[in-house]
């Protein structure tokens, strides 16, 4: 796994509201949140924002660009955020010399998909209060995995973003 440390980059922290990448940018790297938080979103034809996920420290993001060679979402820092950038071509080359790295990455990607889908599956047929409660429990569990309090925490995202993510109005949140 030493090969991953040699290819990873640690760019300067990204300030709140700044983008790591935007929709249609060429895909070149995957990312890991080191500190802070990220939101991924898409804009519809009317310019309305649809949030597809929130990412906390230790979580992978940027895979939305792998399939088509360009990102289908935009990634924005919700607060001052440090990331680890892993150039994908260098990662692919490392697979040749470190087959275990490929297995670790595939497992991490599968876990990421599972972790993101589970809360969304629970939201479809729930009332507003249940959606919000499910969201809060999900964030609580993710923060708890980081060794933070599962019962007392500050949400890094504003109400508006939570509402867009849950398909609700900001007033309901």
N, C-alpha and C positions, 0 to 999 in steps of 0.2 A: 504494500500500500504506500510505500515510500514514493512511488512514481506519481501518485496523485498530489503529494505535497510539492513535488518539483515542478509540476505543470500549473498548479493553481496560482492565480493572481489575486492580490488583495488591493483593489483600487481604493482611492480616497473615499471616505464616507459620503453618502449621498444625502443631501439635505431634504427635508420634508417638502413634498410636492414636486420633486424632481424625478425624472424618469430614468430607469435603467435601460429600457428599450421601449419602443413604440410599435404599435401594430404595423405590419409590413416591413419592419426593419429585417435585414438579413439575419438568419439564425447563425450564430457562431459559437455560443457558449451556453452552458447551463450554470446555474448560480445556487449558492447556499447562503441563507441569511445568517450572518454572524451575530448581529445585534440590531435592534430596531424591528421594523415590520414593513411588509410590502403588500400592496393590493394589486391584483390582476383584474383588468376590466376590458370590455369592448364597448364601442359606441354603435348604436343602431343607426339606421338611415335618417332618423330625426335628430340625431345627436345626443340621444339619451344614453346615459351610462348604465351598463350592466356589469356588475362585479361578479367575477367568476371565482374569486378566492382571496383569502388573506393568508399571509405567510409569516411565521414567527421564527426566532432563532433555531437553527439546526434543520430547517425545512428547505427542500429543493424547489426551485422554480425555474422557468425558462424553457421547459420541455415543449411548450405549445408551438415552438418553431421547428421542432425536429422533423415532422412529417413532410411539410411543404417547403422547408428551407427558408421560411420567413415566419415571423411571429404573427399569430392571429389575435393576440391580446397586447395590451400595453401594461408595463409594470412600473408602478409609482411608489415612491417611499412615503409611508404614512408619518414617519418621524425621521430624525437623523438615523440613518441605517448603514451598517457596514455589511459588505457582502464578500463572498469568496467567488471568484469567477474561474470557471474551468473551461478553457477553450476545447471545443468538441473534437477538432481534428487531432489535437495533441492527445486527447483522451482515447480516441480510437487507436492511435499509434501505440499507446501504452497497453492496450488490450493484447497486443502481440507479445509483449515481454512479460506481462503480468495477467494471466488468465483469471486469477482470483478477483482482480479489479472489475472485470466485466461482470462476473457473478454478483459481486457486491452492488454494482450500479443497477443491474436488472432488478435485484431484490429491492433496492431503495426506490426505484421507479414504480414497481408494483405496489409497494407500501404507500407511496405518495398517492397513487390513483385510488387505492382502497380508502385511505384516510380522508381524502377529499370527497369521495362519493357517499360514504356512510351518512354524514349529517344531511346531505342534500336529499337522499332517499327518504329520510324521515320527515322532511318538510312538506312534501307535496300535498298531503291531505289534512294538514293541521290548521287549527285556528291560529290567529295572530299571537296570542299569549304562548301557545305551545311552540310555535316557530322560534320566538325570541328565547324561550327557555332552552330549547334544543341548541340554539346557537351559543348561548352562554355556557351550557354544559360542555359543548365541544371546545370552546376556548379555554375553559377551566381545565379540562383534561389535557389539552396540549401544553398549557403553562405548567401544570403539575409534572408532566414528563420532563420539563426543563428544570425541575427542582424549585419552582416558584409556588406560591400559595395558590391552592385550588379554590379558596373561598373569598379571598380579598385580592383584587387586582384592578388595575386601570386598563380600560380598553384603548388600544392605540388608534382605533378608527372612529371617525365622527358618526353621529346618529344617522346622518344622511347616507353614509356608506353602508351602514348596517341595514337600513331600510332598503336600499337598492339590492343588496345581497339577498335579503329575505323576501323580496317582492312585496314590500309593504310601503306605506307612507311614512314619512319622517315623524308626523304627528302621532302615529300609532306607536312608534318606538318610544 
